[in-house]
Amino acid sequence: NEAYPPLLRQIADPPLALYVRGDARALAGPAVAIVGTRRPSTYGLQAALRLAHDLADRGLVIVSGMARGIDSSAHRGALEAKGRTVAVQGRGMDGIYPSENKRLAEKICESGAVVSEFPLGTGPQPENFPIRNRIISGLALGVVVVEAAQYSGSLITARLAMEQNRDVFAVPGSVTNKNSWGPHVLIKQGAKLVQDWQDVLEEMPS
């Protein structure tokens, strides 16, 4: 199928089908994923918002998981820049999770897309979220982790990104914040430290 996102084809276990609401063309554009904790600090929220805004402003599609916290902030940043963003759901498309993001989902669909590999009627079971993370990284050229505690789903996404030969980026945080653990470990392992959009953009294929 020509509409199937080309980057997603390259991963080891691409979904057989993707359910899409919105503009499917957003799935083919050069994209960066921005992910992080559901319980961020103000600094984390601002960092995700600004980074998503600045990258979307320069033509990149922002991919995230529409979860509370960093994900929602990344989608909002892209929308504020009048850019495109894609939300990958961990449930069927007959609902939005979390439900408070219904309005956000509608805004995303105006220029970007909400997608899922799960059939209609699938609820937001916990085991769905790690499974969908391979799509978040698979749609993107690179993954930026903003804030993530030790056992965070965002670190699963970063690990999947490495397995998929994607770039991994991390935003440094305060050493007194437990959510800095993830980004700092990733930086020690060779992820690129991100201070601003330029650190991400210069790694992207031109």
The 8 nearest C-alpha neighbors of each residue, nearest first, counted from 0:
[[1, 2, 3, 4, 16, 5, 8, 15],
 [2, 0, 3, 4, 5, 27, 24, 23],
 [1, 3, 0, 4, 23, 24, 27, 5],
 [2, 4, 1, 0, 5, 8, 7, 17],
 [5, 3, 27, 7, 6, 26, 2, 8],
 [6, 4, 8, 7, 3, 27, 9, 138],
 [7, 5, 8, 9, 4, 138, 137, 139],
 [6, 8, 137, 138, 9, 4, 5, 10],
 [9, 7, 5, 6, 10, 13, 4, 3],
 [8, 10, 7, 6, 11, 5, 13, 137],
 [11, 9, 12, 13, 8, 7, 163, 137],
 [10, 12, 13, 9, 163, 8, 162, 7],
 [13, 11, 10, 14, 8, 133, 9, 15],
 [14, 12, 10, 8, 7, 11, 15, 9],
 [13, 15, 16, 116, 12, 17, 134, 7],
 [16, 14, 13, 17, 116, 12, 3, 8],
 [17, 15, 14, 116, 18, 3, 13, 115],
 [18, 16, 116, 115, 19, 114, 14, 15],
 [17, 19, 115, 114, 116, 16, 20, 92],
 [20, 18, 114, 113, 17, 21, 112, 23],
 [21, 19, 113, 112, 114, 108, 22, 18],
 [20, 22, 108, 112, 111, 109, 23, 19],
 [21, 23, 111, 112, 24, 25, 110, 108],
 [24, 22, 25, 26, 21, 112, 19, 2],
 [25, 23, 26, 22, 27, 28, 2, 111],
 [24, 26, 23, 111, 27, 28, 22, 112],
 [27, 25, 24, 23, 4, 28, 138, 85],
 [26, 28, 4, 25, 24, 5, 29, 23],
 [27, 29, 25, 26, 30, 60, 24, 59],
 [30, 28, 59, 60, 27, 140, 139, 31],
 [31, 29, 60, 139, 59, 61, 140, 28],
 [32, 30, 139, 141, 61, 140, 142, 62],
 [31, 33, 62, 142, 63, 61, 139, 143],
 [34, 32, 143, 63, 142, 144, 73, 62],
 [35, 33, 144, 70, 153, 63, 69, 143],
 [36, 34, 146, 69, 145, 147, 153, 144],
 [35, 37, 147, 38, 146, 39, 69, 68],
 [36, 38, 68, 67, 39, 69, 66, 35],
 [39, 37, 36, 68, 40, 67, 69, 178],
 [40, 38, 43, 36, 68, 37, 44, 69],
 [39, 41, 43, 42, 44, 38, 146, 178],
 [42, 40, 44, 43, 45, 39, 46, 38],
 [41, 43, 45, 40, 44, 46, 39, 172],
 [44, 42, 46, 40, 41, 45, 39, 146],
 [45, 43, 41, 47, 46, 42, 69, 72],
 [44, 46, 48, 42, 43, 47, 49, 41],
 [45, 47, 43, 49, 44, 48, 50, 42],
 [48, 46, 73, 50, 44, 45, 49, 72],
 [47, 49, 76, 45, 73, 72, 51, 46],
 [50, 48, 52, 46, 51, 47, 45, 53],
 [49, 51, 53, 47, 52, 48, 196, 46],
 [52, 50, 76, 77, 73, 54, 48, 49],
 [53, 51, 76, 77, 49, 80, 55, 50],
 [52, 54, 56, 50, 51, 55, 49, 196],
 [55, 53, 57, 51, 56, 59, 52, 196],
 [56, 54, 59, 82, 58, 77, 57, 52],
 [57, 55, 53, 54, 80, 58, 52, 82],
 [58, 56, 54, 55, 59, 53, 82, 52],
 [57, 59, 55, 56, 60, 54, 82, 29],
 [58, 60, 55, 30, 29, 54, 57, 61],
 [59, 61, 30, 83, 84, 55, 29, 31],
 [62, 60, 84, 31, 32, 30, 85, 59],
 [63, 61, 32, 85, 84, 86, 31, 135],
 [64, 62, 86, 70, 32, 33, 65, 34],
 [63, 65, 87, 86, 66, 70, 88, 135],
 [66, 64, 71, 70, 86, 63, 67, 87],
 [67, 65, 70, 64, 71, 68, 37, 97],
 [68, 66, 37, 71, 70, 65, 69, 97],
 [67, 69, 37, 71, 70, 38, 39, 36],
 [68, 70, 72, 35, 71, 44, 36, 34],
 [71, 69, 73, 65, 66, 72, 34, 63],
 [72, 70, 65, 74, 73, 69, 67, 68],
 [71, 73, 69, 75, 48, 70, 74, 44],
 [74, 72, 48, 76, 70, 47, 51, 75],
 [75, 73, 71, 77, 72, 76, 84, 78],
 [76, 74, 78, 72, 73, 77, 79, 71],
 [75, 77, 52, 48, 51, 79, 73, 78],
 [76, 78, 52, 82, 51, 80, 55, 74],
 [77, 79, 81, 75, 80, 76, 82, 74],
 [78, 80, 76, 81, 77, 75, 52, 82],
 [79, 81, 52, 82, 77, 78, 56, 55],
 [82, 80, 78, 79, 77, 83, 56, 55],
 [83, 81, 55, 77, 80, 78, 56, 84],
 [84, 82, 111, 60, 110, 77, 61, 55],
 [83, 85, 61, 111, 60, 62, 74, 77],
 [84, 86, 62, 112, 111, 113, 61, 63],
 [85, 87, 113, 64, 63, 65, 62, 114],
 [88, 86, 64, 114, 115, 113, 63, 135],
 [89, 87, 115, 90, 64, 114, 86, 65],
 [88, 90, 128, 127, 123, 131, 115, 87],
 [91, 89, 123, 122, 121, 88, 117, 92],
 [92, 90, 119, 121, 117, 118, 93, 120],
 [91, 93, 94, 119, 115, 90, 95, 18],
 [94, 92, 91, 119, 120, 95, 121, 90],
 [93, 95, 92, 91, 96, 90, 98, 122],
 [96, 94, 98, 97, 101, 100, 92, 93],
 [97, 95, 98, 94, 123, 100, 66, 90],
 [96, 98, 99, 100, 95, 66, 67, 101],
 [97, 99, 96, 100, 95, 101, 94, 102],
 [98, 100, 97, 101, 102, 96, 95, 103],
 [101, 99, 103, 98, 102, 97, 104, 95],
 [102, 100, 104, 103, 99, 98, 95, 105],
 [103, 101, 105, 104, 100, 106, 99, 107],
 [102, 104, 100, 106, 105, 101, 107, 75],
 [105, 103, 107, 101, 102, 106, 100, 108],
 [104, 106, 102, 108, 103, 107, 101, 109],
 [107, 105, 103, 109, 104, 108, 102, 110],
 [106, 108, 104, 111, 105, 109, 112, 103],
 [109, 107, 21, 112, 111, 105, 106, 110],
 [108, 110, 106, 107, 111, 21, 105, 22],
 [109, 111, 108, 83, 107, 22, 21, 112],
 [112, 110, 83, 108, 84, 107, 22, 25],
 [113, 111, 21, 108, 85, 22, 20, 107],
 [112, 114, 86, 20, 85, 19, 87, 108],
 [115, 113, 19, 87, 18, 88, 86, 112],
 [114, 116, 88, 18, 117, 17, 87, 91],
 [115, 117, 17, 18, 16, 14, 118, 114],
 [118, 116, 91, 115, 90, 121, 119, 89],
 [119, 117, 91, 121, 120, 116, 92, 18],
 [120, 118, 91, 121, 93, 92, 117, 90],
 [119, 121, 91, 122, 118, 93, 92, 90],
 [122, 120, 91, 90, 119, 118, 117, 123],
 [121, 123, 90, 124, 120, 91, 89, 94],
 [122, 124, 90, 89, 125, 127, 121, 96],
 [125, 123, 126, 127, 122, 90, 128, 89],
 [124, 126, 127, 128, 123, 129, 89, 122],
 [125, 127, 124, 128, 129, 130, 123, 89],
 [128, 126, 130, 89, 125, 124, 129, 131],
 [127, 129, 89, 131, 130, 126, 125, 132],
 [128, 130, 132, 131, 127, 126, 152, 155],
 [131, 129, 127, 128, 132, 133, 126, 89],
 [130, 132, 128, 134, 133, 129, 89, 127],
 [133, 131, 135, 129, 134, 156, 130, 128],
 [132, 134, 136, 131, 135, 137, 159, 130],
 [135, 133, 137, 132, 131, 136, 138, 7],
 [136, 134, 132, 133, 137, 138, 63, 62],
 [135, 137, 139, 160, 133, 134, 138, 142],
 [138, 136, 134, 7, 139, 135, 133, 10],
 [139, 137, 7, 136, 135, 6, 134, 30],
 [140, 138, 30, 31, 136, 141, 137, 32],
 [141, 139, 165, 31, 30, 166, 29, 138],
 [140, 142, 166, 165, 31, 139, 167, 32],
 [141, 143, 32, 167, 33, 31, 168, 136],
 [142, 144, 168, 33, 169, 32, 167, 34],
 [145, 143, 169, 34, 35, 33, 146, 182],
 [144, 146, 170, 35, 169, 143, 34, 43],
 [147, 145, 35, 178, 36, 179, 144, 43],
 [148, 146, 178, 181, 36, 35, 151, 179],
 [149, 147, 178, 151, 181, 180, 150, 177],
 [148, 150, 151, 181, 180, 147, 178, 177],
 [151, 149, 148, 152, 154, 147, 181, 153],
 [150, 152, 153, 148, 154, 147, 149, 36],
 [151, 153, 155, 154, 156, 129, 150, 128],
 [154, 152, 156, 151, 155, 35, 34, 157],
 [153, 155, 157, 156, 152, 151, 158, 181],
 [156, 154, 152, 158, 153, 157, 159, 129],
 [155, 157, 153, 159, 154, 132, 158, 160],
 [158, 156, 154, 160, 155, 159, 153, 161],
 [157, 159, 155, 161, 160, 156, 154, 162],
 [160, 158, 162, 156, 161, 157, 133, 163],
 [159, 161, 157, 163, 165, 136, 158, 162],
 [162, 160, 164, 158, 163, 159, 165, 157],
 [161, 163, 159, 160, 164, 158, 165, 10],
 [164, 162, 160, 161, 165, 10, 159, 137],
 [165, 163, 161, 162, 160, 166, 159, 141],
 [164, 166, 160, 141, 163, 140, 161, 167],
 [165, 167, 141, 142, 140, 168, 164, 161],
 [168, 166, 142, 190, 141, 143, 157, 165],
 [169, 167, 143, 191, 190, 192, 142, 144],
 [168, 170, 144, 182, 192, 143, 193, 145],
 [169, 171, 193, 145, 192, 182, 144, 172],
 [172, 170, 182, 183, 169, 179, 192, 173],
 [173, 171, 179, 174, 170, 176, 146, 182],
 [172, 174, 175, 176, 179, 171, 177, 178],
 [175, 173, 176, 179, 172, 177, 180, 183],
 [174, 176, 173, 177, 179, 172, 178, 180],
 [175, 177, 178, 173, 174, 179, 172, 180],
 [178, 176, 179, 180, 148, 175, 174, 149],
 [179, 177, 148, 147, 146, 180, 176, 181],
 [178, 180, 172, 177, 176, 181, 182, 146],
 [181, 179, 178, 183, 148, 177, 182, 149],
 [182, 180, 147, 184, 148, 183, 179, 149],
 [181, 183, 169, 185, 184, 179, 180, 171],
 [182, 184, 186, 180, 185, 181, 179, 171],
 [185, 183, 187, 181, 186, 182, 180, 188],
 [184, 186, 188, 182, 190, 183, 187, 181],
 [185, 187, 190, 183, 189, 188, 184, 191],
 [188, 186, 184, 185, 189, 183, 190, 182],
 [189, 187, 185, 186, 190, 184, 183, 191],
 [188, 190, 186, 187, 191, 185, 167, 192],
 [191, 189, 186, 168, 167, 185, 188, 169],
 [190, 192, 168, 169, 186, 193, 189, 167],
 [191, 193, 169, 170, 168, 186, 190, 194],
 [194, 192, 170, 198, 195, 169, 191, 168],
 [195, 193, 170, 192, 198, 196, 171, 197],
 [194, 196, 197, 193, 198, 50, 199, 53],
 [195, 197, 199, 198, 50, 54, 53, 200],
 [196, 198, 200, 199, 195, 201, 194, 193],
 [199, 197, 196, 193, 200, 195, 201, 194],
 [200, 198, 197, 196, 201, 202, 193, 203],
 [199, 201, 197, 203, 202, 198, 196, 54],
 [200, 202, 203, 199, 198, 197, 204, 205],
 [203, 201, 200, 199, 204, 198, 166, 197],
 [202, 204, 200, 201, 205, 199, 140, 141],
 [205, 203, 202, 201, 200, 140, 29, 199],
 [204, 203, 201, 202, 200, 29, 59, 140]]
